[in-house]
């Protein structure tokens, strides 16, 4: 049987147990959870921190009651549109290529393969794409049904942009984090929570591994075999994702997992509701070949996994099915 932290399946039912949070000696009632991802299940601060799971002070987990249908999700007849954000403030992955020029939708260089591929994949599905690495253009997010952080790392946002993203998520926006999006905003706990209560710690060498499909019910995994080959860096995460719907794991023998991070299980893709929005996350996508026509085992599965996850975060398809 999957644990609650791995699958999140039983967490929806937890909302029926009551919504009470202990603050000091006072019990506080809340309609949409107590910020610990339990969907309203009672918990005290001591219980949260003793098990090393942080409370991010928002409604999060797998319960769709944590979603705010305030107009940022896609509706029938509306233009489908996303924003790709690939600004880096630290080491830059080869799949991103050289930094983009200023403004919105600057010319792509030949080595900006991940941006070009994601743009092409989305446009094939009728999704309009804007892309930028210019902080002055990280605005008007309500024009998009999802914002994709594509290996955007370190302090990729300034204070204004952080507020913009937070308000967008609270309004029911979709967020997709790919690969080194887990190496971003280390000092902003709201973002760590958006990632599922997880953060990048380290990784082994780029190497072949066996991906295991944990959840066959979600639209981003329903087409996948039980196991499939792929090549990646296999991120170790500390904190480890909590109260999320784990979609994929990598076989521990191929992942170089660190005991402090993952233990027996090593998730590489998952989803959750967070502070009113939808968040779909994957640590996959390191290898340049995953974004090009170069041969790479499993790359067709990776492409469809990302695009189905993106459409679910946008609200086009069912989100985070358990």
C-alpha positions as CSV (number, residue, x, y, z in Angstrom):
1,X,0.0,0.0,0.0
2,X,1.3,3.5,-0.8
3,X,2.0,5.8,2.1
4,X,-0.1,8.9,2.4
5,X,2.9,11.1,1.6
6,X,3.6,9.2,-1.6
7,X,0.2,9.0,-3.0
8,X,-2.0,11.5,-1.3
9,X,-5.0,9.1,-2.0
10,X,-6.4,9.1,1.5
11,X,-5.8,12.8,2.1
12,X,-9.0,13.8,0.4
13,X,-11.0,11.9,3.0
14,X,-9.0,13.5,5.8
15,X,-10.9,16.8,5.2
16,X,-14.0,15.1,6.7
17,X,-12.1,14.6,10.0
18,X,-12.4,18.3,10.9
19,X,-10.5,21.5,10.3
20,X,-8.9,22.7,13.5
21,X,-5.5,24.2,14.0
22,X,-3.9,24.7,17.4
23,X,-2.2,28.1,17.7
24,X,-0.8,28.4,21.2
25,X,-3.7,27.1,23.4
26,X,-6.4,28.3,21.0
27,X,-8.2,26.1,18.5
28,X,-8.8,27.9,15.3
29,X,-11.3,26.7,12.7
30,X,-10.5,26.9,9.0
31,X,-12.6,25.9,6.0
32,X,-9.8,24.9,3.7
33,X,-7.2,23.1,5.7
34,X,-4.6,24.3,8.2
35,X,-1.6,24.7,5.9
36,X,0.0,21.4,6.6
37,X,-1.3,19.7,3.5
38,X,-3.6,17.4,5.5
39,X,-6.7,18.9,3.9
40,X,-8.2,19.9,7.3
41,X,-7.0,17.1,9.5
42,X,-6.1,18.4,12.9
43,X,-2.5,18.8,13.7
44,X,-0.3,20.8,16.1
45,X,2.9,22.6,15.4
46,X,4.8,20.1,17.4
47,X,3.4,17.2,15.3
48,X,4.3,19.0,12.1
49,X,7.9,19.9,13.0
50,X,8.7,16.6,14.8
51,X,8.2,14.8,11.5
52,X,10.3,17.4,9.6
53,X,7.4,18.5,7.5
54,X,7.0,22.3,7.3
55,X,3.7,24.1,7.6
56,X,3.7,26.8,4.8
57,X,0.6,28.5,6.2
58,X,-1.6,27.8,3.1
59,X,-4.1,25.2,2.0
60,X,-2.1,22.6,0.1
61,X,-2.3,18.9,-0.7
62,X,-4.5,16.8,-3.0
63,X,-7.9,18.1,-1.9
64,X,-9.4,20.2,-4.7
65,X,-11.0,22.3,-2.0
66,X,-7.6,24.1,-2.0
67,X,-8.3,25.4,-5.5
68,X,-9.7,28.9,-6.1
69,X,-11.7,29.1,-9.3
70,X,-11.2,32.9,-9.6
71,X,-10.7,33.1,-13.3
72,X,-7.1,32.1,-14.0
73,X,-7.9,28.6,-15.2
74,X,-8.8,27.8,-18.8
75,X,-12.5,28.0,-19.8
76,X,-14.1,26.6,-22.9
77,X,-13.7,29.0,-25.9
78,X,-10.8,30.9,-24.3
79,X,-7.4,31.2,-26.0
80,X,-5.0,28.8,-24.3
81,X,-1.8,30.6,-23.3
82,X,1.3,30.0,-21.2
83,X,4.4,31.9,-20.1
84,X,7.8,30.2,-20.1
85,X,10.2,31.7,-17.6
86,X,13.8,30.5,-17.9
87,X,15.8,33.3,-16.2
88,X,18.8,32.0,-14.3
89,X,20.7,33.7,-11.5
90,X,23.3,30.9,-11.2
91,X,24.7,28.0,-13.1
92,X,22.8,27.7,-16.4
93,X,21.8,24.3,-17.8
94,X,23.0,23.5,-21.3
95,X,19.4,22.8,-22.5
96,X,18.6,26.5,-21.8
97,X,21.5,27.8,-24.0
98,X,22.8,31.3,-23.8
99,X,20.7,33.9,-21.9
100,X,17.8,35.4,-23.8
101,X,17.7,39.0,-24.9
102,X,15.5,41.7,-23.2
103,X,11.8,41.9,-23.6
104,X,9.1,39.5,-24.4
105,X,9.6,36.8,-27.0
106,X,13.2,37.8,-28.1
107,X,14.8,35.8,-30.9
108,X,15.8,32.3,-29.8
109,X,19.4,31.3,-30.2
110,X,20.2,27.9,-31.8
111,X,21.2,26.6,-28.4
112,X,18.0,27.6,-26.6
113,X,16.7,24.1,-27.2
114,X,14.4,23.6,-24.2
115,X,12.6,26.9,-24.7
116,X,12.2,26.2,-28.5
117,X,11.0,22.6,-27.9
118,X,8.5,23.5,-25.2
119,X,7.1,26.3,-27.3
120,X,6.8,24.0,-30.3
121,X,5.1,21.2,-28.3
122,X,2.6,23.7,-26.8
123,X,1.8,25.3,-30.2
124,X,1.1,21.8,-31.7
125,X,-1.7,21.6,-29.1
126,X,-3.1,25.0,-29.9
127,X,-1.5,26.7,-26.9
128,X,-0.1,30.2,-27.5
129,X,3.3,30.8,-25.9
130,X,5.1,33.8,-24.5
131,X,8.6,33.4,-23.1
132,X,11.0,35.8,-21.4
133,X,13.9,36.1,-19.0
134,X,13.3,39.8,-18.4
135,X,12.0,40.7,-14.9
136,X,10.3,43.7,-16.3
137,X,8.1,41.3,-18.3
138,X,7.2,39.0,-15.4
139,X,3.9,40.7,-15.0
140,X,0.3,40.4,-16.2
141,X,0.3,36.7,-15.3
142,X,-3.5,36.6,-15.3
143,X,-3.1,36.5,-19.1
144,X,-1.9,32.9,-18.8
145,X,-3.5,29.7,-17.6
146,X,0.0,28.4,-16.5
147,X,3.4,29.8,-15.9
148,X,6.3,27.3,-16.6
149,X,9.5,27.7,-14.6
150,X,11.9,26.0,-17.0
151,X,15.2,25.3,-15.1
152,X,15.0,28.9,-13.8
153,X,17.3,28.8,-10.8
154,X,18.7,30.6,-7.8
155,X,17.2,34.1,-7.1
156,X,15.3,34.2,-10.4
157,X,12.7,36.6,-9.1
158,X,12.9,40.0,-7.3
159,X,10.5,41.1,-4.6
160,X,8.0,42.5,-7.1
161,X,8.0,39.3,-9.1
162,X,7.6,37.2,-6.0
163,X,4.5,39.1,-5.1
164,X,3.2,38.8,-8.7
165,X,3.6,35.0,-8.7
166,X,2.1,34.6,-5.2
167,X,-1.0,36.6,-6.2
168,X,-1.3,34.7,-9.4
169,X,-1.2,31.3,-7.6
170,X,-3.8,32.5,-5.1
171,X,-6.1,33.5,-7.9
172,X,-6.2,29.9,-9.2
173,X,-3.2,30.0,-11.6
174,X,-1.3,27.0,-12.9
175,X,2.3,26.4,-12.1
176,X,4.7,24.0,-13.8
177,X,8.2,23.5,-12.5
178,X,10.7,21.6,-14.6
179,X,14.1,20.3,-13.6
180,X,16.2,23.1,-12.1
181,X,13.2,25.1,-11.1
182,X,14.0,23.1,-7.9
183,X,17.2,25.1,-7.6
184,X,15.4,28.4,-7.4
185,X,14.4,30.8,-4.6
186,X,16.0,28.9,-1.8
187,X,15.3,31.6,0.7
188,X,11.6,32.0,-0.1
189,X,9.5,29.4,1.8
190,X,6.4,30.1,-0.2
191,X,8.1,28.8,-3.3
192,X,9.5,25.8,-1.5
193,X,5.9,25.0,-0.6
194,X,4.8,25.5,-4.2
195,X,7.2,22.8,-5.2
196,X,5.5,20.4,-2.8
197,X,7.6,21.2,0.3
198,X,10.7,20.2,-1.6
199,X,14.1,21.7,-2.6
200,X,17.1,20.6,-4.6
201,X,20.0,19.2,-2.5
202,X,22.3,17.5,-4.9
203,X,22.5,15.0,-7.7
204,X,24.7,12.2,-9.1
205,X,26.1,12.1,-12.6
206,X,23.8,12.3,-15.6
207,X,23.0,8.6,-16.0
208,X,20.5,6.1,-17.3
209,X,17.8,5.0,-14.9
210,X,14.6,3.2,-14.7
211,X,11.5,5.4,-14.1
212,X,8.6,3.7,-12.3
213,X,5.0,4.9,-12.9
214,X,3.4,5.1,-9.5
215,X,0.1,6.6,-10.5
216,X,-1.6,5.4,-13.7
217,X,-4.8,7.5,-13.1
218,X,-3.5,11.0,-13.8
219,X,-3.6,12.3,-17.4
220,X,0.1,12.9,-17.3
221,X,0.8,9.2,-16.6
222,X,-2.1,7.2,-17.9
223,X,-0.3,6.3,-21.2
224,X,3.0,5.3,-19.5
225,X,4.2,1.7,-19.0
226,X,5.0,0.5,-15.5
227,X,8.7,1.1,-16.0
228,X,10.6,2.9,-18.7
229,X,14.2,4.0,-19.4
230,X,15.4,7.6,-19.2
231,X,18.6,9.5,-18.6
232,X,18.8,12.3,-16.1
233,X,20.6,13.8,-13.1
234,X,18.1,12.2,-10.6
235,X,17.8,15.0,-8.1
236,X,18.1,14.4,-4.4
237,X,15.7,16.7,-2.6
238,X,15.8,18.1,1.0
239,X,13.1,18.7,2.1
240,X,11.4,15.7,0.6
241,X,8.0,16.3,-1.1
242,X,5.1,15.9,1.4
243,X,1.4,15.6,1.0
244,X,1.5,15.4,-2.8
245,X,0.3,13.0,-5.4
246,X,3.4,11.2,-6.6
247,X,3.2,10.3,-10.2
248,X,6.7,8.9,-11.0
249,X,9.7,7.6,-9.1
250,X,13.1,6.5,-10.2
251,X,14.4,3.1,-9.2
252,X,16.6,3.7,-6.1
253,X,19.5,1.6,-7.5
254,X,19.8,4.0,-10.5
255,X,19.3,7.3,-8.6
256,X,22.1,7.6,-6.1
257,X,19.6,8.8,-3.5
258,X,21.0,10.2,-0.2
259,X,19.7,8.8,3.0
260,X,18.9,12.2,4.4
261,X,16.6,13.0,1.5
262,X,14.6,10.1,0.1
263,X,15.0,6.9,1.9
264,X,13.2,4.0,0.1
265,X,11.4,6.2,-2.4
266,X,12.7,8.7,-5.0
267,X,9.9,10.7,-6.6
268,X,10.7,12.6,-9.8
269,X,7.2,13.9,-10.7
270,X,4.2,14.9,-8.6
271,X,1.3,17.3,-8.3
272,X,-0.6,19.2,-5.7
273,X,-3.1,22.1,-5.0
274,X,-1.4,25.0,-3.4
275,X,-2.7,28.2,-1.9
276,X,-5.6,28.3,-4.4
277,X,-3.6,27.2,-7.5
278,X,-2.5,24.0,-9.3
279,X,1.1,22.9,-9.2
280,X,2.6,20.2,-11.4
281,X,6.3,19.4,-10.9
282,X,9.0,17.2,-12.4
283,X,12.7,17.1,-11.8
284,X,13.2,15.4,-15.1
285,X,14.6,17.2,-18.2
286,X,18.3,17.6,-17.7
287,X,19.6,16.0,-20.9
288,X,19.8,18.2,-24.0
289,X,18.6,15.2,-26.0
290,X,15.3,15.3,-24.2
291,X,14.5,18.6,-25.9
292,X,15.9,17.8,-29.4
293,X,15.6,15.2,-32.1
294,X,18.7,13.4,-30.9
295,X,17.9,9.8,-29.9
296,X,17.2,9.3,-26.2
297,X,15.4,6.4,-24.6
298,X,12.1,7.5,-23.2
299,X,12.1,11.0,-24.6
300,X,8.7,10.5,-26.2
301,X,7.3,9.5,-22.8
302,X,8.9,12.6,-21.3
303,X,7.5,14.9,-23.9
304,X,3.9,13.6,-23.5
305,X,4.3,13.5,-19.7
306,X,5.2,17.2,-19.6
307,X,2.5,18.3,-22.0
308,X,-0.3,16.4,-20.4
309,X,0.8,17.7,-17.0
310,X,0.9,21.3,-18.4
311,X,-2.6,21.0,-19.8
312,X,-3.8,19.7,-16.5
313,X,-2.3,22.6,-14.6
314,X,-3.9,25.0,-17.1
315,X,-7.3,23.4,-16.4
316,X,-7.8,22.0,-19.9
317,X,-7.7,18.4,-18.6
318,X,-8.4,16.9,-15.2
319,X,-5.8,17.8,-12.6
320,X,-3.9,15.6,-10.2
321,X,-6.1,12.5,-10.4
322,X,-5.3,9.9,-7.7
